[in-house]
Amino acid sequence: MSFLRTIGVVGVVALSSAYVFMALRGPQGLSSLEEKWHEIRELQQQNAELRRTVELRTDRIKKLQESPAEQELEIRKRLKLMRKGETTFITPETEESESK
């Protein structure tokens, strides 16, 4: 009777081991987990870049709100206005500045 019990226990352990091995090697196993970790790292990097962008834009907005000189420069730049006596030089755009 103990021999059959031993064979049963060994069989259950073998089947359990096979199931665990297949589960780890299958499509939902370790490879999938590694891909998800990689995706999480990429998304964290994107979030960090977006936070930096937001911070820079927030600083720019604060400068524009607090400084009339900054406001004037921005308005003149966007509307392409000049003061009396100012001279503007127009240079041909290069491929690098066009792509930005």
Residue frames as a rotation matrix with the C-alpha (Angstrom) as fourth column:
MET 1
0.571 0.821 0.000 0.00
0.821 -0.571 0.000 0.00
0.000 0.000 -1.000 0.00
SER 2
0.464 -0.447 -0.765 2.82
0.135 -0.818 0.560 2.42
-0.875 -0.363 -0.319 0.78
PHE 3
-0.591 -0.682 0.430 4.39
0.511 0.097 0.854 1.64
-0.624 0.725 0.291 -2.63
LEU 4
-0.071 0.674 0.736 1.23
0.958 -0.159 0.238 2.83
0.277 0.722 -0.634 -4.40
ARG 5
0.798 0.338 -0.500 1.12
0.520 -0.805 0.285 5.88
-0.306 -0.487 -0.818 -2.18
THR 6
-0.052 -0.920 -0.390 4.75
0.210 -0.391 0.896 6.70
-0.976 -0.036 0.214 -3.04
ILE 7
-0.653 -0.130 0.746 4.03
0.740 0.099 0.665 6.31
-0.160 0.987 0.032 -6.77
GLY 8
0.383 0.886 0.260 0.96
0.898 -0.424 0.120 8.53
0.217 0.188 -0.958 -6.40
VAL 9
0.656 -0.210 -0.725 2.92
0.296 -0.812 0.503 11.24
-0.695 -0.544 -0.470 -4.58
VAL 10
-0.470 -0.882 0.030 5.73
0.303 -0.130 0.944 11.09
-0.829 0.453 0.328 -7.16
GLY 11
-0.385 0.416 0.824 3.15
0.919 0.089 0.385 11.27
0.087 0.905 -0.417 -9.96
VAL 12
0.712 0.684 -0.158 1.41
0.701 -0.705 0.108 14.28
-0.038 -0.188 -0.981 -8.42
VAL 13
0.317 -0.690 -0.651 4.76
0.134 -0.647 0.751 16.04
-0.939 -0.326 -0.112 -7.90
ALA 14
-0.647 -0.580 0.495 5.80
0.525 0.132 0.841 15.24
-0.553 0.804 0.219 -11.49
LEU 15
-0.016 0.741 0.672 2.51
0.964 -0.166 0.206 16.51
0.264 0.651 -0.712 -12.92
SER 16
0.797 0.282 -0.534 2.65
0.483 -0.829 0.283 19.61
-0.363 -0.483 -0.797 -10.77
SER 17
-0.097 -0.930 -0.354 6.22
0.184 -0.367 0.912 20.27
-0.978 0.024 0.207 -11.86
ALA 18
-0.621 -0.075 0.780 5.27
0.767 0.148 0.624 19.80
-0.162 0.986 -0.034 -15.51
TYR 19
0.440 0.867 0.235 2.32
0.881 -0.467 0.074 22.16
0.174 0.174 -0.969 -15.11
VAL 20
0.646 -0.273 -0.712 4.47
0.235 -0.816 0.527 24.83
-0.726 -0.508 -0.463 -13.45
PHE 21
-0.464 -0.875 0.136 7.15
0.352 -0.041 0.935 24.45
-0.813 0.482 0.327 -16.13
MET 22
-0.406 0.387 0.828 4.59
0.903 0.029 0.429 24.80
0.142 0.922 -0.361 -18.94
ALA 23
0.682 0.701 -0.209 2.91
0.729 -0.674 0.119 27.74
-0.057 -0.234 -0.971 -17.23
LEU 24
0.358 -0.634 -0.686 6.22
0.126 -0.695 0.708 29.59
-0.925 -0.340 -0.169 -16.89
ARG 25
-0.693 -0.689 0.213 7.31
0.257 0.040 0.966 28.82
-0.674 0.724 0.149 -20.46
GLY 26
-0.100 0.762 0.640 3.91
0.971 0.214 -0.102 29.43
-0.215 0.612 -0.761 -22.08
PRO 27
-0.187 0.067 0.980 2.54
0.641 -0.747 0.174 32.62
0.744 0.661 0.096 -23.63
GLN 28
0.706 0.479 0.522 1.49
-0.086 -0.673 0.735 34.01
0.703 -0.564 -0.434 -20.25
GLY 29
0.674 -0.484 -0.558 4.73
0.731 0.546 0.410 33.00
0.106 -0.684 0.722 -18.55
LEU 30
0.191 -0.726 -0.661 8.07
0.624 -0.430 0.653 34.63
-0.758 -0.536 0.371 -17.91
SER 31
-0.661 -0.446 0.603 8.52
0.750 -0.361 0.555 35.99
-0.030 0.819 0.573 -21.44
SER 32
0.167 0.818 0.550 5.24
0.639 -0.515 0.572 37.85
0.751 0.256 -0.609 -21.18
LEU 33
0.760 0.074 -0.645 6.20
0.620 -0.380 0.687 39.14
-0.194 -0.922 -0.335 -17.75
GLU 34
-0.266 -0.943 -0.200 9.54
0.721 -0.333 0.608 40.40
-0.640 0.018 0.768 -19.07
GLU 35
-0.518 0.167 0.839 7.79
0.710 -0.464 0.530 42.18
0.478 0.870 0.122 -21.97
LYS 36
0.594 0.802 0.059 5.43
0.590 -0.484 0.646 43.84
0.547 -0.349 -0.761 -19.51
TRP 37
0.435 -0.542 -0.719 8.36
0.668 -0.342 0.661 45.00
-0.604 -0.768 0.213 -17.34
HIS 38
-0.628 -0.688 0.364 10.00
0.737 -0.376 0.562 46.46
-0.249 0.621 0.743 -20.45
GLU 39
-0.131 0.690 0.712 6.78
0.646 -0.486 0.589 48.23
0.752 0.537 -0.382 -21.41
ILE 40
0.761 0.388 -0.520 6.43
0.646 -0.395 0.653 49.60
0.048 -0.833 -0.551 -17.87
ARG 41
-0.078 -0.883 -0.463 10.00
0.708 -0.376 0.598 50.99
-0.702 -0.281 0.655 -18.02
GLU 42
-0.690 -0.138 0.710 9.27
0.682 -0.452 0.575 52.67
0.242 0.881 0.406 -21.36
LEU 43
0.303 0.893 0.333 6.05
0.604 -0.451 0.658 54.20
0.737 0.002 -0.676 -20.04
GLN 44
0.610 -0.161 -0.776 7.86
0.696 -0.359 0.622 55.45
-0.379 -0.919 -0.107 -16.94
GLN 45
-0.535 -0.844 -0.018 10.46
0.692 -0.451 0.564 57.12
-0.484 0.289 0.826 -19.16
GLN 46
-0.430 0.478 0.766 7.72
0.621 -0.460 0.635 58.70
0.656 0.749 -0.099 -21.27
ASN 47
0.650 0.702 -0.290 6.01
0.673 -0.355 0.649 59.95
0.353 -0.617 -0.704 -18.11
ALA 48
0.167 -0.682 -0.713 9.27
0.729 -0.401 0.555 61.47
-0.664 -0.612 0.430 -16.88
GLU 49
-0.774 -0.437 0.457 9.77
0.632 -0.498 0.594 63.24
-0.032 0.749 0.662 -20.21
LEU 50
-0.020 0.866 0.500 6.20
0.602 -0.389 0.697 64.52
0.798 0.315 -0.513 -20.15
ARG 51
0.639 0.192 -0.745 6.65
0.757 -0.333 0.563 65.78
-0.140 -0.923 -0.359 -16.57
ARG 52
-0.377 -0.857 -0.352 9.78
0.675 -0.514 0.529 67.69
-0.634 -0.038 0.772 -17.67
THR 53
-0.678 0.191 0.710 7.90
0.584 -0.446 0.678 69.15
0.446 0.874 0.191 -20.64
VAL 54
0.430 0.903 -0.013 5.02
0.674 -0.310 0.671 70.22
0.601 -0.297 -0.742 -18.42
GLU 55
0.391 -0.366 -0.844 7.44
0.770 -0.372 0.518 71.74
-0.504 -0.853 0.137 -15.91
LEU 56
-0.710 -0.695 0.115 9.23
0.625 -0.545 0.559 73.72
-0.326 0.469 0.821 -18.64
ARG 57
-0.418 0.637 0.648 5.95
0.526 -0.412 0.744 74.97
0.741 0.652 -0.162 -20.08
THR 58
0.599 0.610 -0.519 4.68
0.764 -0.243 0.597 75.89
0.238 -0.755 -0.611 -16.61
ASP 59
-0.079 -0.726 -0.683 7.85
0.727 -0.511 0.459 77.90
-0.682 -0.461 0.568 -16.00
ARG 60
-0.829 -0.199 0.522 7.43
0.541 -0.518 0.662 79.60
0.139 0.832 0.537 -19.38
ILE 61
0.110 0.953 0.282 3.83
0.637 -0.285 0.716 80.51
0.763 0.101 -0.639 -18.54
LYS 62
0.537 0.040 -0.843 4.89
0.799 -0.345 0.493 81.93
-0.271 -0.938 -0.217 -15.17
LYS 63
-0.554 -0.805 -0.211 7.58
0.642 -0.575 0.508 84.03
-0.530 0.146 0.835 -16.87
LEU 64
-0.664 0.357 0.657 5.03
0.500 -0.442 0.745 85.34
0.556 0.823 0.115 -19.36
GLN 65
0.424 0.887 -0.181 2.54
0.717 -0.207 0.666 86.15
0.553 -0.412 -0.724 -16.61
GLU 66
0.556 -0.231 -0.799 5.06
0.710 -0.368 0.601 87.93
-0.432 -0.901 -0.040 -14.40
SER 67
-0.382 -0.848 -0.367 7.28
0.431 -0.515 0.741 89.74
-0.817 0.124 0.563 -16.90
PRO 68
0.656 0.625 -0.424 5.97
-0.038 -0.533 -0.845 92.40
-0.754 0.570 -0.326 -19.27
ALA 69
-0.074 -0.764 -0.641 9.27
-0.869 -0.266 0.417 92.25
-0.489 0.588 -0.644 -21.18
GLU 70
-0.832 -0.180 0.525 8.76
-0.011 0.951 0.309 88.52
-0.555 0.252 -0.793 -21.83
GLN 71
0.144 0.965 0.218 5.18
0.486 0.123 -0.865 89.20
-0.862 0.231 -0.452 -22.91
GLU 72
0.535 0.026 -0.845 6.34
-0.514 -0.783 -0.350 91.87
-0.671 0.621 -0.405 -25.33
LEU 73
-0.532 -0.816 -0.227 9.01
-0.719 0.293 0.630 89.62
-0.448 0.498 -0.742 -26.82
GLU 74
-0.652 0.349 0.673 6.54
0.359 0.924 -0.131 86.77
-0.668 0.156 -0.727 -27.30
ILE 75
0.457 0.871 -0.183 3.95
0.288 -0.339 -0.896 89.04
-0.842 0.357 -0.405 -28.90
ARG 76
0.311 -0.417 -0.854 6.52
-0.769 -0.638 0.032 90.59
-0.559 0.647 -0.519 -31.21
LYS 77
-0.753 -0.626 0.204 7.86
-0.423 0.697 0.579 87.18
-0.504 0.350 -0.790 -32.17
ARG 78
-0.414 0.665 0.622 4.43
0.555 0.726 -0.407 85.70
-0.722 0.177 -0.669 -32.94
LEU 79
0.661 0.739 -0.130 3.08
0.392 -0.487 -0.781 88.73
-0.640 0.465 -0.611 -34.77
LYS 80
-0.010 -0.801 0.598 6.43
0.999 0.023 0.048 89.50
-0.052 0.598 0.800 -36.39
LEU 81
0.920 0.338 0.198 6.33
0.332 -0.941 0.067 93.10
0.208 0.004 -0.978 -35.20
MET 82
-0.169 -0.985 -0.024 9.28
0.912 -0.147 -0.382 95.48
0.373 -0.087 0.924 -34.99
ARG 83
0.397 0.167 -0.902 9.95
0.598 -0.793 0.116 98.72
-0.696 -0.586 -0.415 -33.18
LYS 84
0.995 -0.084 0.052 10.88
-0.023 -0.703 -0.711 101.87
0.096 0.706 -0.702 -35.02
GLY 85
0.413 -0.911 0.006 14.52
-0.910 -0.412 -0.052 101.83
0.050 0.016 -0.999 -35.98
GLU 86
0.103 -0.358 0.928 14.90
-0.363 0.855 0.371 98.06
-0.926 -0.375 -0.042 -35.64
THR 87
-0.035 -0.170 -0.985 16.26
-0.988 0.156 0.009 96.02
0.152 0.973 -0.173 -38.49
THR 88
0.442 0.233 0.866 15.37
-0.412 0.911 -0.035 92.39
-0.797 -0.342 0.498 -39.01
PHE 89
-0.466 -0.627 -0.624 17.51
-0.877 0.236 0.417 90.05
-0.114 0.742 -0.661 -41.03
ILE 90
0.665 0.688 0.291 15.74
-0.585 0.722 -0.369 87.18
-0.464 0.075 0.883 -42.73
THR 91
-0.499 -0.862 -0.087 17.96
-0.789 0.411 0.457 84.22
-0.358 0.297 -0.885 -43.42
PRO 92
0.023 0.507 -0.862 17.04
-0.731 0.597 0.332 81.19
0.682 0.622 0.384 -45.53
GLU 93
0.485 0.244 0.840 15.87
-0.802 0.508 0.315 78.28
-0.349 -0.826 0.442 -43.44
THR 94
-0.612 -0.710 -0.349 17.98
-0.776 0.624 0.094 75.15
0.151 0.328 -0.933 -43.46
GLU 95
-0.119 0.557 -0.822 16.64
-0.240 0.787 0.569 71.62
0.963 0.265 0.040 -43.54
GLU 96
-0.702 -0.209 -0.681 17.39
0.548 0.452 -0.704 71.16
0.455 -0.867 -0.203 -39.82
SER 97
-0.921 0.364 -0.139 15.30
-0.163 -0.684 -0.711 74.14
-0.354 -0.633 0.689 -38.73
GLU 98
-0.377 0.821 -0.428 12.46
-0.829 -0.094 0.551 73.14
0.413 0.563 0.716 -41.07
SER 99
-0.277 0.246 -0.929 12.25
0.092 0.969 0.230 69.68
0.956 -0.022 -0.291 -39.54
LYS 100
-0.919 -0.088 -0.383 11.92
0.385 -0.006 -0.923 71.06
0.078 -0.996 0.040 -36.00
